[in-house]
Amino acid sequence: MPLYAVLLLAAGTYAYRLAGPLLGHRLALSERLRHLLAVAAGVLLVALVATGALTQGHGFAGWARPAGVLVAGVLALRRAPFPAVVVAGAATTAVLRLCGVG
């Protein structure tokens, strides 16, 4: 990618991020809309996690990866330390793949 394209994208991203704090006070959002925006952000996050956990390339990733994500999710909900969550999820996936679960 040419340097000018990278600089243009960087400037656009910076301007977009700066617009929120500078122009946010001009918008009057209802409580219902604020709630819907918060729910929409959660749905988007869940969709990204599901896509990353269940797919690889254009197909199914196998059962080991979703199992690792499930273990990590349960530990995160129980407020386990972040390194323990990551290690447990990765270890679950690795052990299942070692056992041939794919």
Secondary structure, DSSP 8 states (H G I E B T S, - for coil): --HHHHHHHHHHHHHHHHHHHHHGGG----HHHHHHHHHHHHHHHHHHHHHHHHEETTEE--SHHHHHHHHHHHHHHTT--HHHHHHHHHHHHHHHHHTT--
